[in-house]
Amino acid sequence: MKKTALFIVLLLSTVSCISTKSTLKNVDDNAPDLILKKNNTFAITLFSNDKKYGYDPDYPVNIFYRNTKDEALNETRFLNALAGPNGEKITFTRLETCCPFPTKRSDMGAGFLNVYELKWEGQKKPTKLYLNVYEKGVLMVPMGLTLSKEK
Protein backbone atom coordinates (compact mmCIF):
# COMPACT_ATOMS: atom_id res chain seq x y z
CA MET A 1 0.00 0.00 0.00
CA LYS A 2 2.82 2.42 0.85
CA LYS A 3 4.48 1.75 -2.52
CA THR A 4 1.24 2.52 -4.35
CA ALA A 5 0.79 5.80 -2.47
CA LEU A 6 4.41 6.78 -3.15
CA PHE A 7 3.96 5.93 -6.84
CA ILE A 8 0.83 8.11 -7.06
CA VAL A 9 2.60 11.04 -5.36
CA LEU A 10 5.57 10.73 -7.74
CA LEU A 11 3.27 10.46 -10.74
CA LEU A 12 1.29 13.56 -9.74
CA SER A 13 4.43 15.57 -9.09
CA THR A 14 5.88 14.77 -12.54
CA VAL A 15 2.58 15.40 -14.33
CA SER A 16 2.20 18.78 -12.66
CA CYS A 17 5.59 20.17 -13.66
CA ILE A 18 4.19 22.87 -15.90
CA SER A 19 5.86 26.03 -14.73
CA THR A 20 3.68 28.81 -13.40
CA LYS A 21 5.83 31.31 -15.32
CA SER A 22 5.88 31.31 -19.09
CA THR A 23 9.21 31.08 -20.89
CA LEU A 24 7.75 32.55 -24.10
CA LYS A 25 9.56 35.77 -24.97
CA ASN A 26 7.49 37.18 -27.82
CA VAL A 27 3.88 37.23 -26.60
CA ASP A 28 2.14 40.52 -27.36
CA ASP A 29 -1.53 40.83 -26.40
CA ASN A 30 -1.57 44.23 -28.15
CA ALA A 31 -0.52 42.75 -31.50
CA PRO A 32 -2.96 43.50 -34.32
CA ASP A 33 -5.59 40.87 -35.04
CA LEU A 34 -4.71 38.53 -37.88
CA ILE A 35 -6.32 39.14 -41.25
CA LEU A 36 -7.39 36.45 -43.70
CA LYS A 37 -6.70 36.87 -47.41
CA LYS A 38 -9.06 35.65 -50.13
CA ASN A 39 -6.97 32.49 -50.59
CA ASN A 40 -7.59 31.56 -46.90
CA THR A 41 -4.04 32.32 -45.74
CA PHE A 42 -3.02 34.93 -43.21
CA ALA A 43 -1.95 38.32 -44.55
CA ILE A 44 1.70 38.74 -43.52
CA THR A 45 3.63 41.89 -44.31
CA LEU A 46 6.55 41.74 -41.89
CA PHE A 47 9.79 39.72 -42.04
CA SER A 48 11.57 38.80 -38.82
CA ASN A 49 15.18 39.88 -38.24
CA ASP A 50 15.45 37.55 -35.24
CA LYS A 51 17.13 34.20 -35.96
CA LYS A 52 15.19 32.64 -33.07
CA TYR A 53 11.71 33.68 -34.27
CA GLY A 54 9.82 30.48 -35.06
CA TYR A 55 12.93 28.30 -34.72
CA ASP A 56 13.27 28.38 -30.92
CA PRO A 57 10.56 27.13 -28.52
CA ASP A 58 10.91 30.34 -26.47
CA TYR A 59 10.22 32.44 -29.61
CA PRO A 60 7.40 30.59 -31.41
CA VAL A 61 5.21 32.02 -34.13
CA ASN A 62 2.13 33.13 -32.16
CA ILE A 63 -0.93 32.62 -34.35
CA PHE A 64 -3.83 33.04 -31.96
CA TYR A 65 -6.84 33.75 -34.18
CA ARG A 66 -10.21 34.21 -32.46
CA ASN A 67 -9.99 30.87 -30.61
CA THR A 68 -7.98 27.66 -30.46
CA LYS A 69 -10.75 25.36 -31.68
CA ASP A 70 -9.45 25.54 -35.26
CA GLU A 71 -5.78 25.20 -34.35
CA ALA A 72 -4.85 23.01 -37.35
CA LEU A 73 -6.70 25.36 -39.70
CA ASN A 74 -4.93 28.41 -38.26
CA GLU A 75 -1.54 26.71 -38.53
CA THR A 76 -2.30 25.78 -42.14
CA ARG A 77 -3.33 29.37 -42.88
CA PHE A 78 0.08 30.53 -41.67
CA LEU A 79 2.19 27.79 -43.28
CA ASN A 80 0.44 28.08 -46.65
CA ALA A 81 1.40 31.77 -46.73
CA LEU A 82 5.11 30.82 -46.65
CA ALA A 83 7.57 29.73 -49.32
CA GLY A 84 11.19 28.60 -49.37
CA PRO A 85 14.08 31.10 -49.55
CA ASN A 86 13.73 31.49 -53.33
CA GLY A 87 9.95 31.22 -53.49
CA GLU A 88 9.89 27.40 -53.55
CA LYS A 89 6.62 25.72 -52.65
CA ILE A 90 6.86 24.20 -49.19
CA THR A 91 5.33 21.06 -47.79
CA PHE A 92 4.86 20.64 -44.08
CA THR A 93 4.21 17.90 -41.57
CA ARG A 94 3.28 18.22 -37.92
CA LEU A 95 5.96 16.35 -35.97
CA GLU A 96 4.95 16.72 -32.34
CA THR A 97 3.43 18.77 -29.57
CA CYS A 98 5.82 19.98 -26.92
CA CYS A 99 6.88 22.60 -24.47
CA PRO A 100 3.93 23.22 -22.07
CA PHE A 101 3.46 26.74 -20.76
CA PRO A 102 0.81 28.52 -18.65
CA THR A 103 -1.90 30.45 -20.50
CA LYS A 104 -5.27 32.00 -19.74
CA ARG A 105 -6.54 31.04 -23.20
CA SER A 106 -6.94 27.36 -22.41
CA ASP A 107 -9.49 25.59 -20.23
CA MET A 108 -6.62 23.51 -18.81
CA GLY A 109 -4.58 26.60 -17.93
CA ALA A 110 -1.74 25.32 -20.09
CA GLY A 111 -0.85 25.58 -23.76
CA PHE A 112 1.49 23.60 -25.98
CA LEU A 113 3.58 24.37 -29.02
CA ASN A 114 3.17 22.40 -32.23
CA VAL A 115 6.36 21.57 -34.09
CA TYR A 116 6.23 21.45 -37.89
CA GLU A 117 8.81 20.20 -40.35
CA LEU A 118 9.05 22.24 -43.56
CA LYS A 119 10.56 20.92 -46.78
CA TRP A 120 11.10 22.35 -50.25
CA GLU A 121 12.96 21.37 -53.39
CA GLY A 122 16.72 21.83 -53.20
CA GLN A 123 16.76 22.02 -49.41
CA LYS A 124 19.71 20.32 -47.67
CA LYS A 125 17.92 19.49 -44.41
CA PRO A 126 14.31 20.02 -43.27
CA THR A 127 13.45 23.09 -41.20
CA LYS A 128 11.51 22.94 -37.92
CA LEU A 129 9.13 25.69 -36.86
CA TYR A 130 7.44 26.11 -33.47
CA LEU A 131 3.85 27.38 -33.66
CA ASN A 132 1.70 28.63 -30.78
CA VAL A 133 -2.07 28.91 -31.24
CA TYR A 134 -2.74 30.07 -27.66
CA GLU A 135 -1.05 33.47 -27.58
CA LYS A 136 -0.96 36.59 -29.73
CA GLY A 137 2.10 38.15 -31.25
CA VAL A 138 3.10 40.14 -34.29
CA LEU A 139 2.91 37.71 -37.22
CA MET A 140 6.06 37.67 -39.35
CA VAL A 141 7.86 35.51 -41.88
CA PRO A 142 10.70 33.64 -40.12
CA MET A 143 14.25 34.36 -41.35
CA GLY A 144 15.25 32.28 -44.35
CA LEU A 145 11.69 31.98 -45.67
CA THR A 146 9.64 34.12 -48.03
CA LEU A 147 5.98 34.64 -48.84
CA SER A 148 4.27 32.37 -51.34
CA LYS A 149 2.97 33.96 -54.51
CA GLU A 150 -0.74 34.64 -54.20
CA LYS A 151 -2.88 32.41 -56.38
MINU-878279 format. One record per residue: residue number from 1; residue in one letter; x, y, z of N, C-alpha, C in turn. Coordinates in nm, 2 decimals, padded with zeros to 4 digits. Example, Ala and Ser with C-alpha at 12.3 -4.5 7.8 and 13.67 -1.06 7.14 Angstrom:
REM MINU-878279
+-----+---------+--------+---------+--------+---------+----------+--------+--------+---------+--------+
| num | residuo | n_east | n_north |   n_up | ca_east | ca_north |  ca_up | c_east | c_north |   c_up |
+-----+---------+--------+---------+--------+---------+----------+--------+--------+---------+--------+
|   1 |       A |  01.32 |  -00.57 |  00.78 |   01.23 |   -00.45 |  00.78 |  01.32 |  -00.33 |  00.78 |
|   2 |       S |  01.28 |  -00.22 |  00.71 |   01.37 |   -00.11 |  00.71 |  01.29 |   00.00 |  00.79 |
+-----+---------+--------+---------+--------+---------+----------+--------+--------+---------+--------+
END
This chain:
REM MINU-878279
+-----+---------+--------+---------+--------+---------+----------+--------+--------+---------+--------+
| num | residuo | n_east | n_north |   n_up | ca_east | ca_north |  ca_up | c_east | c_north |   c_up |
+-----+---------+--------+---------+--------+---------+----------+--------+--------+---------+--------+
|   1 |       M |  00.08 |  -00.12 |  00.00 |   00.00 |    00.00 |  00.00 |  00.09 |   00.13 |  00.00 |
|   2 |       K |  00.19 |   00.13 |  00.08 |   00.28 |    00.24 |  00.08 |  00.35 |   00.27 | -00.05 |
|   3 |       K |  00.38 |   00.16 | -00.12 |   00.45 |    00.17 | -00.25 |  00.35 |   00.24 | -00.35 |
|   4 |       T |  00.23 |   00.20 | -00.35 |   00.12 |    00.25 | -00.43 |  00.10 |   00.40 | -00.41 |
|   5 |       A |  00.10 |   00.44 | -00.28 |   00.08 |    00.58 | -00.25 |  00.20 |   00.66 | -00.29 |
|   6 |       L |  00.32 |   00.61 | -00.27 |   00.44 |    00.68 | -00.32 |  00.44 |   00.69 | -00.47 |
|   7 |       F |  00.40 |   00.59 | -00.54 |   00.40 |    00.59 | -00.68 |  00.30 |   00.70 | -00.73 |
|   8 |       I |  00.18 |   00.71 | -00.67 |   00.08 |    00.81 | -00.71 |  00.14 |   00.95 | -00.68 |
|   9 |       V |  00.20 |   00.97 | -00.57 |   00.26 |    01.10 | -00.54 |  00.37 |   01.14 | -00.64 |
|  10 |       L |  00.45 |   01.05 | -00.67 |   00.56 |    01.07 | -00.77 |  00.49 |   01.10 | -00.91 |
|  11 |       L |  00.39 |   01.03 | -00.95 |   00.33 |    01.05 | -01.07 |  00.26 |   01.19 | -01.08 |
|  12 |       L |  00.19 |   01.22 | -00.98 |   00.13 |    01.36 | -00.97 |  00.23 |   01.47 | -00.98 |
|  13 |       S |  00.34 |   01.45 | -00.91 |   00.44 |    01.56 | -00.91 |  00.51 |   01.57 | -01.05 |
|  14 |       T |  00.53 |   01.46 | -01.12 |   00.59 |    01.48 | -01.25 |  00.49 |   01.53 | -01.36 |
|  15 |       V |  00.36 |   01.49 | -01.34 |   00.26 |    01.54 | -01.43 |  00.23 |   01.69 | -01.41 |
|  16 |       S |  00.25 |   01.74 | -01.29 |   00.22 |    01.88 | -01.27 |  00.34 |   01.97 | -01.27 |
|  17 |       C |  00.44 |   01.93 | -01.36 |   00.56 |    02.02 | -01.37 |  00.55 |   02.13 | -01.47 |
|  18 |       I |  00.43 |   02.17 | -01.50 |   00.42 |    02.29 | -01.59 |  00.45 |   02.41 | -01.50 |
|  19 |       S |  00.54 |   02.49 | -01.55 |   00.59 |    02.60 | -01.47 |  00.47 |   02.70 | -01.46 |
|  20 |       T |  00.47 |   02.78 | -01.36 |   00.37 |    02.88 | -01.34 |  00.41 |   03.01 | -01.41 |
|  21 |       K |  00.53 |   03.01 | -01.46 |   00.58 |    03.13 | -01.53 |  00.62 |   03.09 | -01.68 |
|  22 |       S |  00.56 |   03.16 | -01.77 |   00.59 |    03.13 | -01.91 |  00.73 |   03.17 | -01.95 |
|  23 |       T |  00.79 |   03.08 | -02.03 |   00.92 |    03.11 | -02.09 |  00.91 |   03.18 | -02.23 |
|  24 |       L |  00.79 |   03.19 | -02.28 |   00.78 |    03.26 | -02.41 |  00.82 |   03.40 | -02.40 |
|  25 |       K |  00.90 |   03.44 | -02.50 |   00.96 |    03.58 | -02.50 |  00.89 |   03.68 | -02.59 |
|  26 |       N |  00.80 |   03.63 | -02.68 |   00.75 |    03.72 | -02.78 |  00.60 |   03.73 | -02.78 |
|  27 |       V |  00.53 |   03.71 | -02.67 |   00.39 |    03.72 | -02.66 |  00.36 |   03.87 | -02.66 |
|  28 |       D |  00.25 |   03.91 | -02.73 |   00.21 |    04.05 | -02.74 |  00.06 |   04.06 | -02.75 |
|  29 |       D | -00.01 |   04.08 | -02.64 |  -00.15 |    04.08 | -02.64 | -00.20 |   04.21 | -02.71 |
|  30 |       N | -00.12 |   04.30 | -02.74 |  -00.16 |    04.42 | -02.81 | -00.13 |   04.41 | -02.96 |
|  31 |       A | -00.08 |   04.30 | -03.01 |  -00.05 |    04.28 | -03.15 | -00.18 |   04.29 | -03.23 |
|  32 |       P | -00.17 |   04.34 | -03.35 |  -00.30 |    04.35 | -03.43 | -00.36 |   04.21 | -03.46 |
|  33 |       D | -00.49 |   04.21 | -03.47 |  -00.56 |    04.09 | -03.50 | -00.52 |   04.04 | -03.64 |
|  34 |       L | -00.51 |   03.91 | -03.66 |  -00.47 |    03.85 | -03.79 | -00.58 |   03.87 | -03.89 |
|  35 |       I | -00.54 |   03.89 | -04.02 |  -00.63 |    03.91 | -04.13 | -00.62 |   03.80 | -04.22 |
|  36 |       L | -00.74 |   03.75 | -04.27 |  -00.74 |    03.64 | -04.37 | -00.74 |   03.71 | -04.51 |
|  37 |       K | -00.67 |   03.65 | -04.60 |  -00.67 |    03.69 | -04.74 | -00.77 |   03.60 | -04.81 |
|  38 |       K | -00.81 |   03.64 | -04.94 |  -00.91 |    03.56 | -05.01 | -00.87 |   03.42 | -05.03 |
|  39 |       N | -00.74 |   03.39 | -05.04 |  -00.70 |    03.25 | -05.06 | -00.69 |   03.17 | -04.93 |
|  40 |       N | -00.75 |   03.22 | -04.82 |  -00.76 |    03.16 | -04.69 | -00.62 |   03.14 | -04.62 |
|  41 |       T | -00.53 |   03.23 | -04.65 |  -00.40 |    03.23 | -04.57 | -00.40 |   03.36 | -04.50 |
|  42 |       F | -00.31 |   03.37 | -04.40 |  -00.30 |    03.49 | -04.32 | -00.22 |   03.60 | -04.40 |
|  43 |       A | -00.27 |   03.72 | -04.39 |  -00.20 |    03.83 | -04.45 | -00.07 |   03.86 | -04.37 |
|  44 |       I |  00.04 |   03.85 | -04.42 |   00.17 |    03.87 | -04.35 |  00.25 |   03.98 | -04.43 |
|  45 |       T |  00.29 |   04.08 | -04.36 |   00.36 |    04.19 | -04.43 |  00.50 |   04.21 | -04.37 |
|  46 |       L |  00.53 |   04.15 | -04.26 |   00.66 |    04.17 | -04.19 |  00.75 |   04.05 | -04.20 |
|  47 |       F |  00.88 |   04.08 | -04.20 |   00.98 |    03.97 | -04.20 |  01.06 |   03.99 | -04.08 |
|  48 |       S |  01.08 |   03.88 | -04.01 |   01.16 |    03.88 | -03.88 |  01.31 |   03.90 | -03.91 |
|  49 |       N |  01.37 |   03.97 | -03.82 |   01.52 |    03.99 | -03.82 |  01.58 |   03.91 | -03.71 |
|  50 |       D |  01.50 |   03.83 | -03.64 |   01.54 |    03.75 | -03.52 |  01.56 |   03.61 | -03.57 |
|  51 |       K |  01.68 |   03.56 | -03.56 |   01.71 |    03.42 | -03.60 |  01.64 |   03.32 | -03.51 |
|  52 |       K |  01.59 |   03.36 | -03.39 |   01.52 |    03.26 | -03.31 |  01.37 |   03.26 | -03.34 |
|  53 |       Y |  01.32 |   03.36 | -03.40 |   01.17 |    03.37 | -03.43 |  01.12 |   03.25 | -03.51 |
|  54 |       G |  01.04 |   03.17 | -03.44 |   00.98 |    03.05 | -03.51 |  01.07 |   02.92 | -03.49 |
|  55 |       Y |  01.20 |   02.94 | -03.48 |   01.29 |    02.83 | -03.47 |  01.33 |   02.79 | -03.33 |
|  56 |       D |  01.29 |   02.86 | -03.23 |   01.33 |    02.84 | -03.09 |  01.20 |   02.83 | -03.01 |
|  57 |       P |  01.18 |   02.73 | -02.93 |   01.06 |    02.71 | -02.85 |  01.02 |   02.83 | -02.76 |
|  58 |       D |  01.12 |   02.91 | -02.73 |   01.09 |    03.03 | -02.65 |  01.05 |   03.15 | -02.73 |
|  59 |       Y |  01.06 |   03.14 | -02.86 |   01.02 |    03.24 | -02.96 |  00.94 |   03.19 | -03.07 |
|  60 |       P |  00.82 |   03.12 | -03.04 |   00.74 |    03.06 | -03.14 |  00.67 |   03.16 | -03.22 |
|  61 |       V |  00.61 |   03.12 | -03.33 |   00.52 |    03.20 | -03.41 |  00.39 |   03.19 | -03.34 |
|  62 |       N |  00.34 |   03.31 | -03.29 |   00.21 |    03.31 | -03.22 |  00.10 |   03.34 | -03.31 |
|  63 |       I |  00.01 |   03.25 | -03.34 |  -00.09 |    03.26 | -03.44 | -00.23 |   03.25 | -03.37 |
|  64 |       F | -00.25 |   03.31 | -03.26 |  -00.38 |    03.30 | -03.20 | -00.48 |   03.38 | -03.29 |
|  65 |       Y | -00.59 |   03.31 | -03.33 |  -00.68 |    03.37 | -03.42 | -00.82 |   03.34 | -03.37 |
|  66 |       R | -00.89 |   03.43 | -03.30 |  -01.02 |    03.42 | -03.25 | -01.03 |   03.32 | -03.14 |
|  67 |       N | -01.00 |   03.19 | -03.16 |  -01.00 |    03.09 | -03.06 | -00.91 |   02.97 | -03.10 |
|  68 |       T | -00.89 |   02.88 | -03.02 |  -00.80 |    02.77 | -03.05 | -00.87 |   02.64 | -03.10 |
|  69 |       K | -01.00 |   02.65 | -03.12 |  -01.07 |    02.54 | -03.17 | -01.03 |   02.49 | -03.31 |
|  70 |       D | -00.99 |   02.58 | -03.39 |  -00.94 |    02.55 | -03.53 | -00.79 |   02.56 | -03.54 |
|  71 |       E | -00.72 |   02.50 | -03.44 |  -00.58 |    02.52 | -03.44 | -00.51 |   02.47 | -03.56 |
|  72 |       A | -00.55 |   02.35 | -03.61 |  -00.49 |    02.30 | -03.74 | -00.51 |   02.39 | -03.85 |
|  73 |       L | -00.63 |   02.44 | -03.86 |  -00.67 |    02.54 | -03.97 | -00.59 |   02.66 | -03.96 |
|  74 |       N | -00.57 |   02.72 | -03.84 |  -00.49 |    02.84 | -03.83 | -00.35 |   02.82 | -03.86 |
|  75 |       E | -00.29 |   02.70 | -03.82 |  -00.15 |    02.67 | -03.85 | -00.14 |   02.66 | -04.00 |
|  76 |       T | -00.23 |   02.59 | -04.07 |  -00.23 |    02.58 | -04.21 | -00.24 |   02.71 | -04.28 |
|  77 |       R | -00.32 |   02.80 | -04.23 |  -00.33 |    02.94 | -04.29 | -00.20 |   03.01 | -04.28 |
|  78 |       F | -00.12 |   02.99 | -04.18 |   00.01 |    03.05 | -04.17 |  00.11 |   02.98 | -04.26 |
|  79 |       L |  00.12 |   02.85 | -04.25 |   00.22 |    02.78 | -04.33 |  00.20 |   02.79 | -04.48 |
|  80 |       N |  00.07 |   02.79 | -04.52 |   00.04 |    02.81 | -04.67 |  00.08 |   02.95 | -04.72 |
|  81 |       A |  00.10 |   03.04 | -04.63 |   00.14 |    03.18 | -04.67 |  00.29 |   03.18 | -04.70 |
|  82 |       L |  00.36 |   03.08 | -04.66 |   00.51 |    03.08 | -04.66 |  00.56 |   03.01 | -04.79 |
|  83 |       A |  00.69 |   03.04 | -04.82 |   00.76 |    02.97 | -04.93 |  00.90 |   02.96 | -04.89 |
|  84 |       G |  00.98 |   02.88 | -04.96 |   01.12 |    02.86 | -04.94 |  01.20 |   02.99 | -04.96 |
|  85 |       P |  01.33 |   02.99 | -04.94 |   01.41 |    03.11 | -04.96 |  01.40 |   03.18 | -05.09 |
|  86 |       N |  01.38 |   03.10 | -05.20 |   01.37 |    03.15 | -05.33 |  01.23 |   03.14 | -05.39 |
|  87 |       G |  01.13 |   03.13 | -05.30 |   01.00 |    03.12 | -05.35 |  00.95 |   02.98 | -05.37 |
|  88 |       E |  01.03 |   02.88 | -05.33 |   00.99 |    02.74 | -05.35 |  00.86 |   02.71 | -05.28 |
|  89 |       K |  00.78 |   02.62 | -05.33 |   00.66 |    02.57 | -05.27 |  00.71 |   02.48 | -05.15 |
|  90 |       I |  00.65 |   02.50 | -05.03 |   00.69 |    02.42 | -04.92 |  00.58 |   02.31 | -04.89 |
|  91 |       T |  00.62 |   02.20 | -04.84 |   00.53 |    02.11 | -04.78 |  00.56 |   02.10 | -04.63 |
|  92 |       F |  00.46 |   02.07 | -04.55 |   00.49 |    02.06 | -04.41 |  00.42 |   01.95 | -04.34 |
|  93 |       T |  00.47 |   01.90 | -04.23 |   00.42 |    01.79 | -04.16 |  00.43 |   01.83 | -04.01 |
|  94 |       R |  00.32 |   01.80 | -03.94 |   00.33 |    01.82 | -03.79 |  00.40 |   01.71 | -03.73 |
|  95 |       L |  00.51 |   01.74 | -03.66 |   00.60 |    01.64 | -03.60 |  00.55 |   01.60 | -03.46 |
|  96 |       E |  00.53 |   01.70 | -03.37 |   00.50 |    01.67 | -03.23 |  00.43 |   01.79 | -03.17 |
|  97 |       T |  00.39 |   01.77 | -03.05 |   00.34 |    01.88 | -02.96 |  00.44 |   01.88 | -02.84 |
|  98 |       C |  00.48 |   01.99 | -02.80 |   00.58 |    02.00 | -02.69 |  00.57 |   02.12 | -02.61 |
|  99 |       C |  00.66 |   02.13 | -02.51 |   00.69 |    02.26 | -02.45 |  00.57 |   02.33 | -02.38 |
| 100 |       P |  00.51 |   02.26 | -02.27 |   00.39 |    02.32 | -02.21 |  00.43 |   02.45 | -02.14 |
| 101 |       F |  00.33 |   02.54 | -02.14 |   00.35 |    02.67 | -02.08 |  00.21 |   02.72 | -02.02 |
| 102 |       P |  00.21 |   02.80 | -01.92 |   00.08 |    02.85 | -01.87 |  00.02 |   02.95 | -01.96 |
| 103 |       T | -00.12 |   02.95 | -01.97 |  -00.19 |    03.04 | -02.05 | -00.33 |   03.06 | -02.00 |
| 104 |       K | -00.39 |   03.18 | -02.01 |  -00.53 |    03.20 | -01.97 | -00.62 |   03.16 | -02.09 |
| 105 |       R | -00.57 |   03.13 | -02.20 |  -00.65 |    03.10 | -02.32 | -00.68 |   02.96 | -02.34 |
| 106 |       S | -00.67 |   02.88 | -02.24 |  -00.69 |    02.74 | -02.24 | -00.77 |   02.70 | -02.12 |
| 107 |       D | -00.87 |   02.61 | -02.14 |  -00.95 |    02.56 | -02.02 | -00.86 |   02.49 | -01.92 |
| 108 |       M | -00.75 |   02.42 | -01.97 |  -00.66 |    02.35 | -01.88 | -00.57 |   02.44 | -01.81 |
| 109 |       G | -00.55 |   02.57 | -01.85 |  -00.46 |    02.66 | -01.79 | -00.32 |   02.64 | -01.85 |
| 110 |       A | -00.30 |   02.56 | -01.95 |  -00.17 |    02.53 | -02.01 | -00.19 |   02.52 | -02.16 |
| 111 |       G | -00.09 |   02.57 | -02.23 |  -00.08 |    02.56 | -02.38 |  00.04 |   02.48 | -02.42 |
| 112 |       F |  00.04 |   02.44 | -02.54 |   00.15 |    02.36 | -02.60 |  00.19 |   02.42 | -02.73 |
| 113 |       L |  00.31 |   02.40 | -02.77 |   00.36 |    02.44 | -02.90 |  00.35 |   02.32 | -03.00 |
| 114 |       N |  00.32 |   02.34 | -03.12 |   00.32 |    02.24 | -03.22 |  00.44 |   02.26 | -03.31 |
| 115 |       V |  00.51 |   02.15 | -03.33 |   00.64 |    02.16 | -03.41 |  00.61 |   02.10 | -03.55 |
| 116 |       Y |  00.64 |   02.18 | -03.65 |   00.62 |    02.15 | -03.79 |  00.76 |   02.13 | -03.86 |
| 117 |       E |  00.76 |   02.04 | -03.95 |   00.88 |    02.02 | -04.04 |  00.84 |   02.07 | -04.17 |
| 118 |       L |  00.93 |   02.16 | -04.22 |   00.91 |    02.22 | -04.36 |  01.01 |   02.17 | -04.45 |
| 119 |       K |  00.97 |   02.14 | -04.57 |   01.06 |    02.09 | -04.68 |  01.02 |   02.16 | -04.81 |
| 120 |       W |  01.13 |   02.18 | -04.89 |   01.11 |    02.23 | -05.03 |  01.22 |   02.18 | -05.11 |
| 121 |       E |  01.20 |   02.19 | -05.24 |   01.30 |    02.14 | -05.34 |  01.43 |   02.21 | -05.33 |
| 122 |       G |  01.54 |   02.13 | -05.33 |   01.67 |    02.18 | -05.32 |  01.72 |   02.21 | -05.18 |
| 123 |       Q |  01.64 |   02.18 | -05.08 |   01.68 |    02.20 | -04.94 |  01.77 |   02.09 | -04.89 |
| 124 |       K |  01.87 |   02.13 | -04.82 |   01.97 |    02.03 | -04.77 |  01.92 |   01.95 | -04.65 |
| 125 |       K |  01.85 |   02.02 | -04.55 |   01.79 |    01.95 | -04.44 |  01.66 |   02.02 | -04.40 |
| 126 |       P |  01.56 |   01.94 | -04.36 |   01.43 |    02.00 | -04.33 |  01.44 |   02.11 | -04.22 |
| 127 |       T |  01.35 |   02.20 | -04.22 |   01.34 |    02.31 | -04.12 |  01.23 |   02.28 | -04.02 |
| 128 |       K |  01.26 |   02.31 | -03.89 |   01.15 |    02.29 | -03.79 |  01.10 |   02.43 | -03.75 |
| 129 |       L |  00.97 |   02.45 | -03.74 |   00.91 |    02.57 | -03.69 |  00.82 |   02.54 | -03.57 |
| 130 |       Y |  00.83 |   02.62 | -03.47 |   00.74 |    02.61 | -03.35 |  00.63 |   02.71 | -03.36 |
| 131 |       L |  00.50 |   02.66 | -03.35 |   00.38 |    02.74 | -03.37 |  00.30 |   02.73 | -03.24 |
| 132 |       N |  00.25 |   02.85 | -03.20 |   00.17 |    02.86 | -03.08 |  00.03 |   02.92 | -03.11 |
| 133 |       V | -00.07 |   02.84 | -03.09 |  -00.21 |    02.89 | -03.12 | -00.28 |   02.95 | -03.00 |
| 134 |       Y | -00.21 |   02.96 | -02.89 |  -00.27 |    03.01 | -02.77 | -00.25 |   03.15 | -02.74 |
| 135 |       E | -00.14 |   03.21 | -02.79 |  -00.10 |    03.35 | -02.76 | -00.10 |   03.43 | -02.88 |
| 136 |       K | -00.11 |   03.56 | -02.86 |  -00.10 |    03.66 | -02.97 |  00.05 |   03.71 | -02.98 |
| 137 |       G |  00.08 |   03.75 | -03.10 |   00.21 |    03.82 | -03.13 |  00.21 |   03.88 | -03.26 |
| 138 |       V |  00.30 |   03.96 | -03.30 |   00.31 |    04.01 | -03.43 |  00.35 |   03.90 | -03.53 |
| 139 |       L |  00.27 |   03.88 | -03.63 |   00.29 |    03.77 | -03.72 |  00.39 |   03.81 | -03.83 |
| 140 |       M |  00.50 |   03.74 | -03.84 |   00.61 |    03.77 | -03.94 |  00.65 |   03.64 | -04.01 |
| 141 |       V |  00.72 |   03.66 | -04.12 |   00.79 |    03.55 | -04.19 |  00.92 |   03.52 | -04.12 |
| 142 |       P |  00.94 |   03.40 | -04.08 |   01.07 |    03.36 | -04.01 |  01.19 |   03.38 | -04.11 |
| 143 |       M |  01.30 |   03.42 | -04.05 |   01.42 |    03.44 | -04.14 |  01.45 |   03.31 | -04.22 |
| 144 |       G |  01.49 |   03.34 | -04.34 |   01.52 |    03.23 | -04.43 |  01.41 |   03.18 | -04.52 |
| 145 |       L |  01.29 |   03.23 | -04.49 |   01.17 |    03.20 | -04.57 |  01.12 |   03.32 | -04.64 |
| 146 |       T |  01.03 |   03.30 | -04.73 |   00.96 |    03.41 | -04.80 |  00.81 |   03.39 | -04.80 |
| 147 |       L |  00.74 |   03.48 | -04.87 |   00.60 |    03.46 | -04.88 |  00.57 |   03.39 | -05.01 |
| 148 |       S |  00.47 |   03.31 | -05.01 |   00.43 |    03.24 | -05.13 |  00.36 |   03.34 | -05.23 |
| 149 |       K |  00.36 |   03.31 | -05.35 |   00.30 |    03.40 | -05.45 |  00.15 |   03.37 | -05.44 |
| 150 |       E |  00.07 |   03.48 | -05.43 |  -00.07 |    03.46 | -05.42 | -00.13 |   03.40 | -05.55 |
| 151 |       K | -00.22 |   03.31 | -05.53 |  -00.29 |    03.24 | -05.64 | -00.41 |   03.31 | -05.69 |
+-----+---------+--------+---------+--------+---------+----------+--------+--------+---------+--------+
END
